[in-house]
Amino acid sequence: MEWQGLLSLGLAVGALLVLIFTRIAAHLVMMAVLIILSSSGVLTATEAFAGFSNHGVLTVAAMFVVAAGIHGSGGVDLLVKNVLRHPKSVRVAQMRIGVPVALLSAFLNNTPVVATMIPAVRAWARQIDIPASKLMIPLSYSAILGGTLTLIGTSTNLVVNGQYQELTGNAGFSLFSITAVGLPVVIVGMLFIYFVFPKSLPDRQEKAMFGNLREFTLEVAVASDGPLVGQTVEEAGLRNLKRIYLVEIERAGAIVPAVSSEEQLQGGDRLVFAGNTEAISDLLRIKGIVPSIDGEPTLAREHRERRLVEAVISPHSNCINQTVRDAQFRERYGAAVLAVARNGERLPGNLGTTKLKPGDTLLLEARPAFVSRQKYNKDFLLISDLGTEPPRHQRAYLSWGILLAIVLAAAFGLMSMLNAALLGAAAMMITGCCSAQQAQKSLDPTVLLTIAASFALGNAMYKTGVAQWLADGLLLAGLGHPILLLFLTYVAVWLLTESITNNAAAILMLPVVLELTQKASLNPEPFVLATMMAASASFSTPLGYQTNLMVYGPGGYRFTDFLKAGVPMSMLVGATTVLVLSLGWTLTV
C-alpha cells in the first residue's frame, strides 16, 4: 500500500476514534478529513467535493422540505386524530402508534414525525391511563423500522444509493427495491413489539416534568421607593445568588427575557427566579425586594417577547458535564434554564450546580430567535415549542396529495427520485403547505454537510486501495462463504452505526462492500441492501439514533431500558435481514 493508502486508512481510523471518544461534531471531523485529502493531492478537487453534487444528498435535502410541508400543514395531526382513539390494552395502544408511524416514516424523515408525535402521545397516554414509558420506545423503534421500507425512508438509503451509482456507474435502486427486505423486517419487528414490549418495557407512571411552574420558580417585586431602583442586576446583588438565579423581568406588561447583568431595575418590576424555591426567604432579606402580590405566575401568561421551550441535550452538546451556571446559557443561547429533568423526573435542589448529561430535558425560557438558531446548532433536540407557527390544517390533505404524487412519479419511472423530490418540495412551498421560513429551517445543514463530506473519505478508500485491503480481510474472515460474508457485512455496518453516525458508517463501508463482492464474485445488490438495513437498525442505546434520544426523557427511561429492548430487537432485525436476503437473492454471480 502506497502513502496515499496509508494516509487514507489513518484518516479513516482517526475519524472513527474522534467520533467515538470525543464530542466534536461529525460534520467538522469529516470536513477536516476532506480538506486533508484534497490539499495532500490524494483526491482531486472534483473527487473531494463530489458529495456536494451527489443526487442522493440533493434528494435528502428536498425530502426535508417535503417533510416540513406535511408537518406544517398538520398532516401528522390529522393522522393522530383519526387513528389513536381509545385502545383497550397496552398492546393495541402500541400498535395504534407503531403501524401509522412506520408507514409515515417510509416516506418522511422520521425526526419530524417523532417530534410531532411526542406531545400527542404524552397527552394521549394520560387520557387512556397508560404509562408513557410503554409507548415512547415503540414510537421511536416504529419510526426506525418504517425507514427501511422505501428508498426515501431514511437519508442513509438515499446516500448509499447515490454513492453506489457514483462508484459503479450503475442505474441504482428504485423507490421500492428495499421493500422486499424492509417489509419482512417491519412485520417481525412489529410482532416483537406486540408480544414482548407490553411486559418488558418499564411501567413508570408519568410525573409531569414541568407541570407546575410554582414548583421551580418564584417571583418577587422591586419596591417602588426602595434602594434598588436604578441599580443594575449586578449592583443589586441578584446575579450570583447561590440557590437561584434571575430568569426574566416583567415590566409594565412587557417581558425582559434572559436578563443581562447590566439591566437596570425599575420600581414595580416583577422578578422571576428559577431554582430552589425555598430560597425565597433569602431574597426577601434584600432591602428593596418585596413579595409579589399578583397570584398568577408571570411565566403562565403568553408574551411575544419570549418562548417556553422543552429541549433535549444532544450527545454533541458543548454543555455536557458542565453545570447550568457554567454553561452560560444566557450569553451563549439567549435562554435561561427554568428546570432540568432526567429519566422523566425533574431534578430538585440547586439548579445552578446541576451537571448536564446527554438526554437531559430542559425547560427553557428563551427569546423567539432561539428556536430558529437551534436548527443550525446541534446542542439541543427540540421536543416542543409553544410558539411555533400554527399548522395550516386546511392544506393537510393537499400535502398528502403532493407526497403521493412524488411516490407515484418515482415508482412508475415518470421521473428520477431527485426530480420528483425537488418538484414536491417546490409544490409544498408554492401551495402554502409550509412557509419559506419553515422550508429553510427544515434543511439540516450539519447532516447534509456530514453526508457530503463523508463521500471524500469513501472515495479515497476506494481510489487508494484501502477498500480492497479491508475487503481482503473481510473475505478471509468469512472463509469465502457468501452467507457468512453477508452476515459479517451486516454486523460491521451495525457496529459502526452504533458508534458513529449512520450515514458516515454506510458511506465508509460501501466501498469495502463493493470490493468484497467483486473479489468474491458475489452479487452486489443484497450486500448493498444489507448495508442500508444495518445502517438504520440502531436500537440498542438512546444515543445511537436521534429519535431514541428524543423519547428518552419524555418516556422516563434509563439507559438500561434501551439495552433490554434494543439489543434483542437489533439481533432479530439483523437475523431477519440476512435470512431474507439469503433466500430471496442469488448471492453469487
PyMOL commands that set and color helices and strands:
alter all, ss='L'
color gray80, all
select helices_A, chain A and resi 3-21+26-39+45-48+50-53+55-72+75-83+90-105+110-128+132-134+136-146+155-168+179-200+213-215+277-284+298-300+329-333+351-353+369-374+393-411+417-430+436-442+445-464+466-477+482-499+502-519+524-536+546-552+559-584
alter helices_A, ss='H'
color red, helices_A
select strands_A, chain A and resi 217-222+244-251+254-257+270-275+289-291+307-313+335-342+345-346+361-366+380-385
alter strands_A, ss='S'
color yellow, strands_A
deselect
rebuild
show_as cartoon
